Amino acid sequence: MAPRLSLDCMASAAPILPGATVTVVDQRSIYNGYTGFVQRISGDRAAVLFEGGNWDKLVTLPIKDLSAD
């Protein structure tokens, strides 16, 4: 039988999965404050698609620098 985790050990934020809308929360990033869609996840990084009018950009960022909306 698997050990049970207490509520204190569980993450309070929504999980970041492909298709999720996320916002960049890294103060050092030029993408700070941008909102985009997660396209894929590999290890501890996520490929996020940013769209802005007549441009699209796919950027790979650490998951720790993203916040699920």
N, C-alpha and C positions, 0 to 999 in steps of 0.2 A: 504494500500500500504506500502510495506517495505521501510524503510529508505535506501537511497543510500550511500555507503561508498565512500569517496574520495580515490584517488590513493595513498595518503600518508598512509592510514590505511591498505592497502592491503599488504600482505606478498610478498616480492620480490623473495623468494626462491621457488623452485619447491616443490610441496607437497610430503610428504613421505607416500606412499601407499604400500600395499603388492605387492611384485614383483619388487619393486624399488631397484636399486643399491645405497648403501649408504656407506659413510666413517665415521669412528669414529673420532670426533674432540675434545674429552676431554683429556686435557694434563695430567690429573691424572690417566687415565685408562691404563691398560696394553694392551688394544686393540687400543690405539691411532694410527691412520694411517691405520688400517686394513680396507679393503673394503669387504662388504658382501651383501647378498640379504635379504630384509625384508620378513619374512615368515608370520607374523601376528602382529596386533596392538591391544593392550588392554589398554584403558585409555591413559595415557601419556607415555607408554612404548612400545617398539617394540622388537619383537624376530628377531634377525639377524643371518643368517646362514653364517658362515665363512668356506671356503673350502681351504685346503692347501695340495696339493699332496695326501698323503695317510691318511689325517685326515679331519674330519668335526666337527664343534662345533656350537651349537645353544646357543646364549647368549641373555639375555633380558637386554636392555639398555634404559635409558630415551631418548625420541625423541629429546629433546633439545641438546643432545650430538651427534647427527647424522647430516650429511650433504648429501643432495641428489646429486648424480653425473649426 
